[in-house]
Amino acid sequence: MTLTPLSRPLTPEDAAHVLRRAAFGATDAQIRALVGRDAQTVARELLSFDGAVAPGNPFDPVQAATPGAGLQLIRANWLFELLYGPHPLRERLTLLWSNHFVVGTDKVKNVPALTQYLTLLRRHAATTSFSAFALDIARTPAMLRYLDNDQNRNGKPNENFSRELLELFTTGIGHYSEEDVKEGARALSGWTFVGGRGNQKYLEPSKFVSNAKQHDPGRKTYLGKTGNLTGEDVIGLAAGHPATAGFVARKLHHAFVSDRPTDDAVKASAETFARTGGNVGAVLEELLSSEAFYASRATVIRGPVEFIAAAVRSMGSPKMEPKQLLSLVQTAGKMGQILLQPDTVKGWDGGREWINDTTLLQRMQLAAALSLGGNAPKLDTPPTPLALLGTERAPTASALRGLSARQQTYLMLISPEFQLA
């Protein structure tokens, strides 16, 4: 069972749709460049990203004078990449995975550790091996610190990471026992890091180590397998568990297809995940070129960071001053999304939770600042209804006639059509 591929060439609205979902948004010209093309080819090209980053990023976290400044510079550096980077789908996926393999700056304040974590999320954004992805993340000092596995040792197990590995990162609730959590913690004992501990060493690099003296070498039984299991073993077993395919597939559909994905579509992607050995890139290529994807319009509520990135990219990514970009980081927080600091280890729930009276007012104020304010970005070409609304036939579009370009932009940015992708 696989998702049925879209057979028709892309229309303007199809092109706008895929770029709204996979690239936050795009200009009219970028959208029309995809018209008439094959959906699978477009999906493959969007997923063909490398490690290139946006030139001229003004935010360098290693220049931070305090731990707090370091965190703000990391967030601003990332937001710059979200707005101006050459691979928006890579950044869209990095944002998704940061809400899956969650770490939080309430506990992790070391600049190199957070930078390494983000680098891994980018490198594995469309990973060919989810198991390798999970293993790499588990060994990052950021994750070891956040979920306390650096305190996990033989005779004094700490179960935090072992529990979240199963509950939130791989199988999901209902597919493991408390004994699996305990045995997993034993297998993961001794995994820790050196360097970068303490507020005074927030710029010092840290490094993963496996401390044999702190490891429990005894026999363990985990997810039905018995032996002298190691940390590598339990992560491979959890990531390769049959339930993980459905858990990850549902996360991808929730992000790219609908806040309420259908069971049949998720099952199809789960089968592709299992068949390819956890190849997320293959799942995404099939998903982003499917009839199910193109039939699902205006069903994903944009989160605060997505809203900001969509607005700026749809305007053609105009240049903004560093102070303005730092303000956008703070605005995202006021709208409920502080980068690298989800509310809990479960991450942001998203969907309808993004929208309330306060956050809607914040969105309106931001839209005004980007379109009507005295410091609004200077635009060579105002964004069109196709770029901002995803269609030229939206009811909002017909109500804009006679207004200035700035007024039109403002009203489209606050419209219901723009809040949804």
HELIX and SHEET records of a PDB file:
HELIX    1   1 PRO A   12  ALA A   22  1                                  11    
HELIX    2   2 ASP A   28  ARG A   32  1                                   5    
HELIX    3   3 ALA A   39  LEU A   46  1                                   8    
HELIX    4   4 PRO A   61  GLN A   63  5                                   3    
HELIX    5   5 PRO A   67  TYR A   84  1                                  18    
HELIX    6   6 PRO A   88  SER A   98  1                                  11    
HELIX    7   7 VAL A  111  ARG A  123  1                                  13    
HELIX    8   8 PHE A  130  ALA A  138  1                                   9    
HELIX    9   9 PRO A  141  TYR A  146  1                                   6    
HELIX   10  10 ASN A  149  GLN A  151  5                                   3    
HELIX   11  11 ASN A  160  GLU A  164  1                                   5    
HELIX   12  12 LEU A  165  PHE A  169  3                                   5    
HELIX   13  13 GLU A  178  LEU A  188  1                                  11    
HELIX   14  14 ASN A  199  LYS A  201  5                                   3    
HELIX   15  15 ALA A  212  GLN A  214  5                                   3    
HELIX   16  16 GLY A  231  ALA A  239  1                                   9    
HELIX   17  17 PRO A  242  PHE A  256  1                                  15    
HELIX   18  18 ASP A  263  ARG A  275  1                                  13    
HELIX   19  19 VAL A  280  LEU A  288  1                                   9    
HELIX   20  20 GLU A  291  ALA A  295  1                                   5    
HELIX   21  21 PRO A  304  SER A  314  1                                  11    
HELIX   22  22 PRO A  322  LYS A  334  1                                  13    
HELIX   23  23 GLY A  351  TRP A  354  5                                   4    
HELIX   24  24 ASP A  357  SER A  371  1                                  15    
HELIX   25  25 PRO A  385  LEU A  389  1                                   5    
HELIX   26  26 PRO A  395  SER A  398  1                                   4    
HELIX   27  27 ALA A  405  LEU A  413  1                                   9    
HELIX   28  28 PRO A  416  GLN A  419  1                                   4    
SHEET    1   A 2 TRP A 191  VAL A 194  0                                        
SHEET    2   A 2 LYS A 207  SER A 210 -1                                        
SHEET    1   B 2 LYS A 220  TYR A 222  0                                        
SHEET    2   B 2 LYS A 225  GLY A 227 -1                                        
END                                                                             
